Amino acid sequence: MKDLRAQIDNIDADLIALLAERSTYIDRAVDLKKIENLPARTTDRVEEVVQNVRRLSQAQGLDPQLAEVLWRDLIEWAIAREAVHLGGS
């Protein structure tokens, strides 16, 4: 069990690193949205991301509903972060 837990901890560390990297792209999106005068929330893009995640998760054998719930939370966090920098857009 100890080895298994260590492997899970390593995967968690990898996931956190990837999420941190993803957040840097969110920050870059803020800069582009300012230039292009775009709002923080783009509903079509939200649904596109969710559908991509569902498709990818299903292909990997992960429950698509779980992936959707996780990503919708992640997306809402990103939108809130963008909105702060875009002045509440």
C-alpha positions as CSV (number, residue, x, y, z in Angstrom):
1,M,0.0,0.0,0.0
2,K,2.9,2.4,0.8
3,D,4.3,2.1,-2.7
4,L,0.8,2.6,-4.3
5,R,0.2,5.7,-2.2
6,A,3.6,7.1,-3.3
7,Q,2.7,6.5,-6.9
8,I,-0.6,8.3,-6.4
9,D,1.2,11.2,-4.7
10,N,3.6,11.4,-7.7
11,I,0.6,11.6,-10.1
12,D,-1.0,14.3,-7.9
13,A,2.2,16.3,-8.1
14,D,2.2,15.9,-11.9
15,L,-1.4,17.0,-12.1
16,I,-0.7,20.1,-9.9
17,A,2.2,21.0,-12.2
18,L,0.0,20.7,-15.3
19,L,-2.8,22.8,-13.6
20,A,-0.2,25.4,-12.7
21,E,1.0,25.5,-16.3
22,R,-2.6,25.7,-17.5
23,S,-3.2,28.7,-15.3
24,T,-0.3,30.6,-17.1
25,Y,-2.2,30.1,-20.3
26,I,-5.3,31.6,-18.6
27,D,-3.2,34.6,-17.7
28,R,-2.1,34.9,-21.3
29,A,-5.7,34.7,-22.4
30,V,-6.4,37.8,-20.2
31,D,-3.9,39.8,-22.1
32,L,-5.4,38.8,-25.5
33,K,-8.9,39.3,-24.3
34,K,-8.0,42.9,-23.3
35,I,-6.6,43.6,-26.7
36,E,-9.5,42.0,-28.5
37,N,-12.1,43.5,-26.0
38,L,-13.5,40.0,-25.2
39,P,-15.4,39.1,-22.1
40,A,-14.1,36.6,-19.5
41,R,-17.0,34.2,-20.3
42,T,-17.4,32.8,-23.8
43,T,-20.2,30.3,-23.5
44,D,-19.5,28.6,-26.8
45,R,-15.8,28.0,-25.8
46,V,-16.9,26.7,-22.3
47,E,-19.1,24.1,-24.0
48,E,-16.4,23.2,-26.5
49,V,-13.8,22.6,-23.7
50,V,-16.3,20.5,-21.8
51,Q,-17.1,18.4,-24.8
52,N,-13.4,17.9,-25.6
53,V,-12.8,16.8,-22.0
54,R,-15.7,14.4,-22.1
55,R,-14.4,12.9,-25.3
56,L,-10.8,12.6,-24.1
57,S,-11.8,11.1,-20.8
58,Q,-14.0,8.5,-22.4
59,A,-11.2,7.5,-24.7
60,Q,-8.9,7.1,-21.7
61,G,-11.4,5.1,-19.7
62,L,-12.2,7.8,-17.2
63,D,-15.8,8.6,-16.3
64,P,-16.8,11.5,-18.6
65,Q,-19.2,12.9,-15.9
66,L,-16.4,13.1,-13.4
67,A,-14.2,14.9,-15.9
68,E,-17.0,17.3,-16.8
69,V,-17.6,18.2,-13.1
70,L,-13.9,18.8,-12.5
71,W,-13.5,20.9,-15.6
72,R,-16.6,23.0,-15.1
73,D,-15.1,23.9,-11.7
74,L,-11.8,24.6,-13.3
75,I,-13.4,26.7,-16.0
76,E,-15.4,28.7,-13.5
77,W,-12.3,29.4,-11.5
78,A,-10.5,30.6,-14.7
79,I,-13.4,32.8,-15.7
80,A,-13.5,34.4,-12.2
81,R,-9.7,35.0,-12.4
82,E,-10.1,36.5,-15.8
83,A,-13.0,38.7,-14.8
84,V,-10.9,40.3,-12.0
85,H,-8.3,41.3,-14.5
86,L,-10.8,42.4,-17.1
87,G,-12.7,44.6,-14.8
88,G,-15.6,42.3,-14.1
89,S,-16.4,41.3,-17.7
